[in-house]
Amino acid sequence: MRGIIGGLIAALIAAAPLAAQTPHTLASPLFGAMPPPNIQADGALQLERDRAPGWSLAEHRRLERLLASVQPQRKGVVDAYVVSIALDSDPVFAREAREAGRVLSRRYDALGRTIVLAGPAGSGQSELPRGSPDNIAAVFARVAEVMDSREDVLVVYTSSHGAPFGIVYSDGDSGYGAVSPSWLWTTLGELHISNRLLILSACFSGVFVPMLSSDTTAIITAASSDRTSFGCVSENDWTFFGDAMINHALRKSQSLASAFDEARTMVGGWESQGRLIPSNPQIEIGANVQSWLGPLERRMPPAPTQPVGRPAVEALGEATRNNH
């Protein structure tokens, strides 16, 4: 009997590690050739290098504090949760994302429900977590925890470089990655966030429109899927689209569609002045968006606010020379 029991115990011990393992179905990207960029973006692959342990702990604490500060929704009120993200560490994107968070928070009554992810806006360190794919996923998950997905809305603003496969994450010489339409669609779907306003400022950002469009989604992009946008020079305070859409049009008490029309006209004028290939900004507003957008727009502050920072058009010479 003792031998039988011993054999059973040995078998259970041998089987336990196998039962606890997560099976590997894909080869590690660290071995062999890296997957192509579009596949990396679909998985929101993020690579970090040369991060000191202290930096990693500080980044964790920055994110933890920010997530803990998000207030829960108010029952019976359409609450907006604003997430403004600079995925690239060039200061222009950080400055734009910070001000976009302020403008959108005021416009959509999101005080206490606004999260900004961005690197330094100038010299020194950032007090905010970076706009990395991992941080973005954590922020979306936190918003899903505290919102009522039946009545509330996620408002996302992104500012970064773009590519035909998605929006690029780049933090100096240390952080690399990208997010694709497939990743964003899958992530928001898994979190059951269906009411959403997505304003994506990046080259080729129109690539997000087909997959992310839905009856309850409003999506606006700085460019069509085959065009670049302009003004992303490190010294700038704004990109062309960010200046037009955030710094001018959305500061006014006008509808989202009217704000887009104003921004598109303004950007088109600057591009014509610089003899640039038009970026062709995109908009798609779902059939049922008004169910959440209407209540938010009825609560907009009636008085406009004044634009801030250096106008993007002043950097037209740099944009023309760099063609981006």
N, C-alpha and C positions, 0 to 999 in steps of 0.2 A: 504493500500500500504506500509506504514511504517513497518507494521508487517511482510509483505512478504520479504521486503528488508533486514530487520534485521535477518530473518530466513536464507536467502541466505548467508549473511555475516558470520553468525555463522557456517553454514555448510562448507563454504570455509575455515574458520579458523581451524575447526576440521579436515578437510581433508588434509590441507597443510603439517603438520608434517609427515603424513603417506606417502605422495607422495615423500617427501625428504629422507625418510629412505632407507638405504641399507638393503635388507632382509637378515636374518641370515639363512643359510642352514646347517651350521655345529655347533656342540656344542663347546663352548670355551674350549681350552685345560687346562684352569686354574681350571676347575671343573671336578671332576671325574678323571678317569685314563687318563694319557697322552697317545697319540697315539704311536704306535710302532715306533722305530727309522727310519725305511724305509719310513713311511708316513711323519714323521717330515722332513726328508731330501727332499722328493718330494715337500714339500711346503716351503723349505728353512726356516723352523721355527727357529727363533732366540730368545733366552731368555737372558735377562740382569738383573743383580741384584746388589744392593749396589753401584750403580753409583751415585756419587755426581752431583748435578746440574751443577757445574762449569766444571766437566769433560765432561759432555754431550755437553755443549756449546762449549768447546774447540775442541771436536771431530767433531762437526758440522762444525766449522770454518776450521779445517784442511782439511776436505773433500771438502768444498766449494772452498778453495784456489786451491786445486789440480785440481778440475774439471774445474775451470776457466782458468787454465794454458794450457789446451790442445789446440793445434793449429788445424785449419781446414785443410782438405786435399788439395792437389794441383791438379788442373784439368789436366787430361791427364797423371798423374803419379800414378803408383801403390804405394800407401802409406801404410805402416804398422803402426798399433796402438798396442803398446806393453802394456800389463797389467800383472804385476808380483805380485803374491799374497802369503803372508804367512798367512794361516788361523789359525794356532796355534801359541800361544805366546811363545813357547820354543824358545830361542834365535837362535838355529841352523836354524830354518826356516826363521827367520827375516834376518839373515845374508845371507842366500842363495837367498832369494827373492830380496834383494837389489842388490847383484852382478848379478843375472840373469837379472834384469832390465837393468843394464849397458851393459852387454854382448849382449843381444838381441837388445837393442837400437842401438848399434854400428853396429852389423851385418846387421840389416834390415833398416838402415837409418831412425831411428824413433826419432831423437832428437826433443824434443818439443811435441812428440806424445807418450810418455811413462809415465805410471802411476804405482807406486808401493804402495801397501797396506801391511803394516807390523807393528808389535809391536816392542819393543825395541830390539836392537841387542846385548845389554849387560845390564849394569846398567843404571839407569835413565829412563826418559820418552822417548817415540817415537815422533819424529817430523812428523810422517806419520799417516794417518788414519789406523785403524785396518782392517784386512782382514775378516770382518764379511759378512754374506750373504746380509744384507741390503746395505752395502757399495759396494759390488761387483755388485749388481743390478744397483745401481746408476751410477757406473763407466761404465758399459756396455751401459746404456742408453745414457750417455754423448758421448761415442764413436760413437754410432749410429747417434747422432745429427750432428756430424762434419765430418763423413766419407762419401764417396760415395760408397754405398754397391755394386755397379756394378763393381768397379775396385779395391777398397781397401780391406785390410785384417786385421782381428783381430788376434793378436798373444798373447796367454795366457800361462803363466807359473804359476803353483800352487805348493806350498810346504807345506805339513802338514802330520798329521796322517790320515790314511784311515781305512775304514771298508767296509764290503761287500755291504753296501747300499750307499756308497759315500765317500766324503771327509769331514773331521770333522773340525768345527770351535770351538776353545776353547781359551778363553782369560783369563788366570789365573783362579781365582775363581769367575769371574764375568760374562763372556760371554760364551754361549753355543749354538751349532747348528750344522748344516750339510747341504751340498748340494749334490743332487743326479744327476745321468745322466738325469732323466726325467726333473728335474728343469732346468738344464743347456740347454738341448735341447729345452725346451719350451721357456725359456728366450731369447736365441739367435734367435729362430724362430720368436717370436713376434717382435723383433727388426730388423728383416730382415738382420741379419748378417750371410751370408752364406759362405763367403770366410774366412776360419779360420785355424790357426795353434794352436793346443792345445797340450801342453806339461805338463802332469800331474804327479807330483812326490808324491806318497803316496802308502802305502800298499793297495793292492786290486784294484788299480786304473784302471786295465784292464776292470773293470765293465763298464767303460764309452765308450769303443770302439764300441760295437754293435749299441747303440742308436745314438752316435754322428758322426759316419762315414757317409760320403756323397761324391758325386762326387767332391765337391769343398772344402773338409775338409782334412787336414792332422792331424792325432792324434797320439801322442806318449805317452806311459805310463811307469812308473817305474817298474810295476809289472803286471802280469796277474790277472784275476779276483779272483783267488783262492790262490794267493801267497802274502807274505809280502815282503817289500823292507827293506833296512838296512841302518844303520848309523845315525838314527835320535836321537842322544844323545845331550842333551842340550849344552854341552861344545864344540861340533863340529862346524866347520865352514861350513861343507857340509854334506849332506847325500851321500851315495854311488852314487846314480843315478845323483844327482845334480852335484857332482864333476866330474863325467865322461862325462855327456852330456853338461853341461853349462861350467864348468871350464876348460875342455879340448877340447872336440870335436867341439863345436860350436864357439870356439875362432878361428878356422882355416877356411880358404877359401875353403871349400869343400861342396858338396851337403848335403841336409838334410838327405837323405838316407845313405850317407857315414858316416855322423856324428853319426847317430844312430847305425850303424854297429860298429863303433869304441867304442862308449859308452857301447854297449851291451857286447862286448868282454872284455872291461876293468872291468865292473861290474862282469861279469862271473869269471874272474880271481881272483878278491878279494873274491868272495863268495866261490870259490874252496879252496882258501888259508885258509879261516876260517871254512871250512867244513860246510857251510850253505846251506840250501835248496835253490836252484836257484830261484830268483825273477821272471825270465822270462819276461823281458820288451817286450812291444808290439808296433807295428807300423802299421798304415793303412793310405795309401796315395791315395786319390780319383783320378779318371780318369782324371778330369779336373783341378786338383790342379796346374799343370804346367803353366796354364794361368796367375796366379798371382805369383807363386813361382819363375818361370823363371826370370821375370823382377827384382824381389828382389835379387835373387842370383847373377845376372849379376852386381848389384851395390855393392856387398859385398866388404869390404876393403881387399886388397890382402895380407896384412901382418898380421900374427897371433899376438895375445897378450899372455902374459905369465899367467899361472895359479896363483891364489892368495890364501892365507889362508892355514890352516893346512890340509894336505891331509886326505881325509876321511878314507883311509885304515889304518892310524895310530890309529884309534879308533876301530880297528877290535876286540880287546879284549872286549871292552864294548858292541859292537854289538852282539858278540857271547854270552856273559853272559845274556844280556837282550832279545836276540832273536827278535830284531826289529830294 
